[in-house]
Amino acid sequence: MNPDVLLFEAQKPSPRRRSRLEPQPDRVFWSINVLLVEDDEADTEIILNVLKRHPSVSSTHSSNQPVALLGQLTMGQLRPDLILLDIHMPRVDGFKFLEALREIPAMLSVPVVFLTTSGLVEDARRAAQTTAASYIIKPDTYQELQTRLDGAIKRAVAGLWGR
């Protein structure tokens, strides 16, 4: 496995585990709601473009306001099935956001994937010690971003990260 693609991946539950997502009668694919927490507008636009084109993504929501977002998640206004989280953001970094997120009972088992430009070994090690499901370094090309996000979405849809 290319270390730039996934520097770590959380331990998987037993293979017998089934996805909590049920097929939607009006849809061909099982689908998920994805939340993107990203402060860079250009990255947000590109990532949302990839997500909106993915057949297994039914809805997307993005925010560059992590503090306000935690309030919405606490109140149940958002119910993501997968969270893509940048690490280096002003005011609240991704690590602090994840820590606060896990204090919300409904968010305890939602898979979180760090999606970051940081290739720092220190960040990858720190991420591996959290409850994050995976760590993906943002690639340089649109096609590679599609490939990496496709893998994360497929794992979330299949329930491989639990819920």
TIDREN-875529 format. One record per residue (C-alpha): x, y, z. Coordinates in nm, 2 decimals. Example, Ala and Ser with C-alpha at 12.3 -4.5 7.8 and 13.67 -1.06 7.14 Angstrom:
// TIDREN-875529
<site><px>1.23</px><py>-0.45</py><pz>0.78</pz></site>
<site><px>1.37</px><py>-0.11</py><pz>0.71</pz></site>
END
This chain:
// TIDREN-875529
<site><px>0.00</px><py>0.00</py><pz>0.00</pz></site>
<site><px>0.13</px><py>0.34</py><pz>-0.09</pz></site>
<site><px>0.20</px><py>0.53</py><pz>0.24</pz></site>
<site><px>0.09</px><py>0.86</py><pz>0.08</pz></site>
<site><px>-0.26</px><py>0.72</py><pz>0.03</pz></site>
<site><px>-0.34</px><py>0.60</py><pz>0.38</pz></site>
<site><px>-0.08</px><py>0.64</py><pz>0.65</pz></site>
<site><px>-0.30</px><py>0.44</py><pz>0.88</pz></site>
<site><px>-0.63</px><py>0.28</py><pz>0.90</pz></site>
<site><px>-0.82</px><py>0.21</py><pz>1.22</pz></site>
<site><px>-0.87</px><py>-0.15</py><pz>1.33</pz></site>
<site><px>-1.17</px><py>-0.30</py><pz>1.16</pz></site>
<site><px>-1.46</px><py>-0.47</py><pz>1.35</pz></site>
<site><px>-1.52</px><py>-0.83</py><pz>1.28</pz></site>
<site><px>-1.59</px><py>-0.90</py><pz>0.91</pz></site>
<site><px>-1.94</px><py>-1.04</py><pz>1.01</pz></site>
<site><px>-2.05</px><py>-0.68</py><pz>1.09</pz></site>
<site><px>-2.31</px><py>-0.55</py><pz>0.85</pz></site>
<site><px>-2.36</px><py>-0.19</py><pz>0.75</pz></site>
<site><px>-2.62</px><py>0.00</py><pz>0.95</pz></site>
<site><px>-2.72</px><py>0.16</py><pz>0.62</pz></site>
<site><px>-3.02</px><py>0.00</py><pz>0.45</pz></site>
<site><px>-3.08</px><py>0.01</py><pz>0.08</pz></site>
<site><px>-3.30</px><py>0.30</py><pz>-0.02</pz></site>
<site><px>-3.60</px><py>0.17</py><pz>-0.22</pz></site>
<site><px>-3.59</px><py>0.47</py><pz>-0.46</pz></site>
<site><px>-3.21</px><py>0.45</py><pz>-0.51</pz></site>
<site><px>-2.99</px><py>0.20</py><pz>-0.68</pz></site>
<site><px>-2.70</px><py>0.26</py><pz>-0.45</pz></site>
<site><px>-2.68</px><py>0.27</py><pz>-0.07</pz></site>
<site><px>-2.60</px><py>0.62</py><pz>0.02</pz></site>
<site><px>-2.44</px><py>0.83</py><pz>0.29</pz></site>
<site><px>-2.44</px><py>1.19</py><pz>0.41</pz></site>
<site><px>-2.09</px><py>1.34</py><pz>0.42</pz></site>
<site><px>-1.98</px><py>1.63</py><pz>0.63</pz></site>
<site><px>-1.66</px><py>1.82</py><pz>0.52</pz></site>
<site><px>-1.49</px><py>2.03</py><pz>0.78</pz></site>
<site><px>-1.24</px><py>2.24</py><pz>0.58</pz></site>
<site><px>-1.12</px><py>2.60</py><pz>0.61</pz></site>
<site><px>-0.96</px><py>2.64</py><pz>0.26</pz></site>
<site><px>-1.23</px><py>2.76</py><pz>0.01</pz></site>
<site><px>-1.05</px><py>2.62</py><pz>-0.29</pz></site>
<site><px>-1.00</px><py>2.28</py><pz>-0.13</pz></site>
<site><px>-1.37</px><py>2.28</py><pz>-0.02</pz></site>
<site><px>-1.49</px><py>2.35</py><pz>-0.37</pz></site>
<site><px>-1.28</px><py>2.07</py><pz>-0.53</pz></site>
<site><px>-1.37</px><py>1.82</py><pz>-0.26</pz></site>
<site><px>-1.74</px><py>1.90</py><pz>-0.27</pz></site>
<site><px>-1.73</px><py>1.86</py><pz>-0.65</pz></site>
<site><px>-1.58</px><py>1.51</py><pz>-0.61</pz></site>
<site><px>-1.84</px><py>1.42</py><pz>-0.34</pz></site>
<site><px>-2.14</px><py>1.54</py><pz>-0.54</pz></site>
<site><px>-2.04</px><py>1.33</py><pz>-0.83</pz></site>
<site><px>-2.01</px><py>1.01</py><pz>-0.63</pz></site>
<site><px>-2.31</px><py>0.78</py><pz>-0.67</pz></site>
<site><px>-2.30</px><py>0.67</py><pz>-0.30</pz></site>
<site><px>-2.32</px><py>1.02</py><pz>-0.16</pz></site>
<site><px>-2.67</px><py>1.14</py><pz>-0.11</pz></site>
<site><px>-2.59</px><py>1.47</py><pz>0.05</pz></site>
<site><px>-2.30</px><py>1.69</py><pz>0.15</pz></site>
<site><px>-2.25</px><py>1.96</py><pz>0.40</pz></site>
<site><px>-1.94</px><py>2.17</py><pz>0.45</pz></site>
<site><px>-1.83</px><py>2.42</py><pz>0.70</pz></site>
<site><px>-1.53</px><py>2.63</py><pz>0.78</pz></site>
<site><px>-1.67</px><py>2.71</py><pz>1.12</pz></site>
<site><px>-1.58</px><py>2.41</py><pz>1.34</pz></site>
<site><px>-1.72</px><py>2.57</py><pz>1.67</pz></site>
<site><px>-2.06</px><py>2.64</py><pz>1.52</pz></site>
<site><px>-2.06</px><py>2.30</py><pz>1.35</pz></site>
<site><px>-2.01</px><py>2.13</py><pz>1.69</pz></site>
<site><px>-2.32</px><py>2.31</py><pz>1.81</pz></site>
<site><px>-2.52</px><py>2.19</py><pz>1.52</pz></site>
<site><px>-2.40</px><py>1.83</py><pz>1.57</pz></site>
<site><px>-2.48</px><py>1.84</py><pz>1.94</pz></site>
<site><px>-2.83</px><py>1.96</py><pz>1.87</pz></site>
<site><px>-2.88</px><py>1.69</py><pz>1.60</pz></site>
<site><px>-2.93</px><py>1.94</py><pz>1.32</pz></site>
<site><px>-2.67</px><py>1.74</py><pz>1.11</pz></site>
<site><px>-2.65</px><py>1.36</py><pz>1.10</pz></site>
<site><px>-2.34</px><py>1.27</py><pz>0.89</pz></site>
<site><px>-2.25</px><py>0.91</py><pz>0.81</pz></site>
<site><px>-1.89</px><py>1.01</py><pz>0.73</pz></site>
<site><px>-1.68</px><py>1.32</py><pz>0.83</pz></site>
<site><px>-1.39</px><py>1.44</py><pz>0.63</pz></site>
<site><px>-1.18</px><py>1.66</py><pz>0.86</pz></site>
<site><px>-0.89</px><py>1.90</py><pz>0.79</pz></site>
<site><px>-0.62</px><py>1.91</py><pz>1.06</pz></site>
<site><px>-0.48</px><py>2.26</py><pz>1.03</pz></site>
<site><px>-0.76</px><py>2.51</py><pz>1.08</pz></site>
<site><px>-0.77</px><py>2.84</py><pz>1.27</pz></site>
<site><px>-0.93</px><py>2.85</py><pz>1.62</pz></site>
<site><px>-1.00</px><py>2.48</py><pz>1.64</pz></site>
<site><px>-0.77</px><py>2.23</py><pz>1.48</pz></site>
<site><px>-0.88</px><py>1.89</py><pz>1.36</pz></site>
<site><px>-0.75</px><py>1.71</py><pz>1.66</pz></site>
<site><px>-0.94</px><py>1.93</py><pz>1.90</pz></site>
<site><px>-1.25</px><py>1.91</py><pz>1.68</pz></site>
<site><px>-1.24</px><py>1.53</py><pz>1.69</pz></site>
<site><px>-1.20</px><py>1.53</py><pz>2.07</pz></site>
<site><px>-1.50</px><py>1.75</py><pz>2.11</pz></site>
<site><px>-1.70</px><py>1.55</py><pz>1.85</pz></site>
<site><px>-1.65</px><py>1.23</py><pz>2.05</pz></site>
<site><px>-1.82</px><py>1.39</py><pz>2.35</pz></site>
<site><px>-2.14</px><py>1.40</py><pz>2.15</pz></site>
<site><px>-2.32</px><py>1.07</py><pz>2.21</pz></site>
<site><px>-2.46</px><py>1.05</py><pz>1.85</pz></site>
<site><px>-2.12</px><py>1.11</py><pz>1.70</pz></site>
<site><px>-1.93</px><py>0.84</py><pz>1.90</pz></site>
<site><px>-1.92</px><py>0.60</py><pz>1.61</pz></site>
<site><px>-1.93</px><py>0.82</py><pz>1.31</pz></site>
<site><px>-1.62</px><py>0.75</py><pz>1.10</pz></site>
<site><px>-1.39</px><py>1.05</py><pz>1.07</pz></site>
<site><px>-1.12</px><py>1.06</py><pz>0.81</pz></site>
<site><px>-0.85</px><py>1.32</py><pz>0.84</pz></site>
<site><px>-0.81</px><py>1.48</py><pz>0.49</pz></site>
<site><px>-0.51</px><py>1.70</py><pz>0.51</pz></site>
<site><px>-0.22</px><py>1.85</py><pz>0.32</pz></site>
<site><px>0.00</px><py>1.76</py><pz>0.61</pz></site>
<site><px>0.26</px><py>1.50</py><pz>0.53</pz></site>
<site><px>0.42</px><py>1.55</py><pz>0.87</pz></site>
<site><px>0.51</px><py>1.23</py><pz>1.04</pz></site>
<site><px>0.41</px><py>1.39</py><pz>1.37</pz></site>
<site><px>0.06</px><py>1.46</py><pz>1.25</pz></site>
<site><px>0.02</px><py>1.11</py><pz>1.12</pz></site>
<site><px>0.13</px><py>0.96</py><pz>1.44</pz></site>
<site><px>-0.09</px><py>1.19</py><pz>1.64</pz></site>
<site><px>-0.38</px><py>1.10</py><pz>1.42</pz></site>
<site><px>-0.32</px><py>0.73</py><pz>1.46</pz></site>
<site><px>-0.36</px><py>0.78</py><pz>1.84</pz></site>
<site><px>-0.71</px><py>0.92</py><pz>1.80</pz></site>
<site><px>-1.05</px><py>0.77</py><pz>1.71</pz></site>
<site><px>-1.01</px><py>0.87</py><pz>1.35</pz></site>
<site><px>-1.08</px><py>0.59</py><pz>1.09</pz></site>
<site><px>-0.81</px><py>0.70</py><pz>0.85</pz></site>
<site><px>-0.56</px><py>0.97</py><pz>0.74</pz></site>
<site><px>-0.54</px><py>1.08</py><pz>0.38</pz></site>
<site><px>-0.30</px><py>1.33</py><pz>0.24</pz></site>
<site><px>-0.47</px><py>1.55</py><pz>-0.01</pz></site>
<site><px>-0.32</px><py>1.46</py><pz>-0.35</pz></site>
<site><px>-0.20</px><py>1.70</py><pz>-0.62</pz></site>
<site><px>-0.45</px><py>1.58</py><pz>-0.89</pz></site>
<site><px>-0.83</px><py>1.57</py><pz>-0.91</pz></site>
<site><px>-0.83</px><py>1.21</py><pz>-1.03</pz></site>
<site><px>-0.62</px><py>1.09</py><pz>-0.74</pz></site>
<site><px>-0.85</px><py>1.28</py><pz>-0.50</pz></site>
<site><px>-1.15</px><py>1.10</py><pz>-0.66</pz></site>
<site><px>-0.97</px><py>0.76</py><pz>-0.60</pz></site>
<site><px>-0.88</px><py>0.83</py><pz>-0.24</pz></site>
<site><px>-1.23</px><py>0.96</py><pz>-0.15</pz></site>
<site><px>-1.39</px><py>0.67</py><pz>-0.33</pz></site>
<site><px>-1.21</px><py>0.43</py><pz>-0.11</pz></site>
<site><px>-1.32</px><py>0.62</py><pz>0.21</pz></site>
<site><px>-1.68</px><py>0.64</py><pz>0.09</pz></site>
<site><px>-1.69</px><py>0.27</py><pz>0.00</pz></site>
<site><px>-1.56</px><py>0.17</py><pz>0.34</pz></site>
<site><px>-1.82</px><py>0.40</py><pz>0.51</pz></site>
<site><px>-2.11</px><py>0.26</py><pz>0.30</pz></site>
<site><px>-2.00</px><py>-0.10</py><pz>0.37</pz></site>
<site><px>-1.99</px><py>-0.02</py><pz>0.74</pz></site>
<site><px>-1.63</px><py>-0.13</py><pz>0.77</pz></site>
<site><px>-1.56</px><py>0.15</py><pz>1.01</pz></site>
<site><px>-1.85</px><py>0.07</py><pz>1.23</pz></site>
<site><px>-2.14</px><py>0.28</py><pz>1.34</pz></site>
END
